[in-house]
């Protein structure tokens, strides 16, 4: 019974939304409101980032920049590790192929 009521409610809401958005003036108003909200959010984000900078608290942008640097360093460490492994393998192979020296 509850499921049936829920489905009917969904259908009614969808129908009302479709009718409202079908009207040009309502659609234009919704679009204008969304654009204004996005612009306000951008200003708010910028102001919060400025405040965090003044308080010497890292922002999301600072975190993202640091994350990129850490990932770059991590890649460099992996590359260095691979090169070291190759050098050690080559050194080991050279030791095995070299003639044995007599011990004194």
C-alpha positions in Angstrom: 0.0 0.0 0.0 2.8 2.4 1.0 4.7 1.6 -2.2 1.6 2.3 -4.3 1.2 5.7 -2.6 4.9 6.5 -3.0 4.7 5.7 -6.8 1.6 7.8 -7.2 3.4 10.7 -5.4 6.4 10.3 -7.7 4.2 10.4 -10.7 2.4 13.5 -9.5 5.6 15.4 -8.7 7.1 14.5 -12.1 3.9 15.7 -13.9 3.9 19.0 -12.0 7.6 19.5 -12.7 7.1 18.7 -16.4 4.3 21.2 -16.6 6.2 23.9 -14.8 9.4 23.5 -16.8 7.3 23.4 -20.0 6.5 27.0 -19.5 9.1 29.3 -21.0 9.0 31.9 -18.2 9.4 29.3 -15.4 12.2 27.5 -17.3 14.0 30.9 -17.9 13.6 31.8 -14.2 14.9 28.5 -13.0 17.9 28.8 -15.4 18.6 32.4 -14.1 18.3 31.2 -10.5 20.7 28.3 -11.1 23.2 30.7 -12.8 23.0 33.1 -9.9 23.5 30.3 -7.4 26.6 29.1 -9.2 28.0 32.6 -9.3 27.3 33.1 -5.5 28.9 29.8 -4.7 32.0 30.8 -6.7 32.3 34.0 -4.7 31.7 32.2 -1.4 34.4 29.6 -2.3 36.9 32.4 -3.1 36.1 34.3 0.1 36.5 31.2 2.2 39.8 30.3 0.6 41.0 33.9 1.3 39.9 33.6 4.9 41.7 30.3 5.3 44.8 31.7 3.8 44.7 34.6 6.3 44.3 32.2 9.1 47.2 30.1 7.7 44.9 27.1 7.3 45.4 25.0 4.1 42.5 25.1 1.7 41.3 22.4 -0.7 43.3 24.0 -3.4 46.5 23.9 -1.3 45.7 20.2 -0.5 45.2 19.4 -4.2 48.5 21.1 -5.1 50.3 19.2 -2.4 48.7 15.9 -3.5 50.0 16.5 -7.1 53.5 17.1 -5.7 53.4 14.0 -3.5 52.2 11.8 -6.4 55.0 13.2 -8.6 57.6 12.3 -5.9 56.0 8.9 -5.5 56.4 8.3 -9.2 60.0 9.4 -9.1 60.8 7.0 -6.1 59.2 4.1 -8.0 61.3 4.9 -11.1 64.4 5.2 -9.0 63.6 1.9 -7.3 63.2 0.2 -10.7 66.6 1.6 -12.0 68.3 0.5 -8.8 66.8 -3.0 -9.2 68.1 -3.2 -12.7 71.6 -2.0 -11.7 71.8 -4.6 -8.9 70.6 -7.3 -11.2 73.3 -6.3 -13.8 76.0 -6.2 -11.1 74.9 -9.7 -9.8 75.0 -11.0 -13.4 78.4 -9.6 -13.9 79.7 -11.2 -10.7 78.3 -14.6 -11.8 79.8 -14.4 -15.3 83.3 -13.2 -14.1 86.0 -15.9 -13.7 86.6 -16.9 -10.1 89.7 -15.5 -8.5 92.0 -17.8 -6.7 92.1 -17.3 -2.9 95.4 -16.7 -1.2 
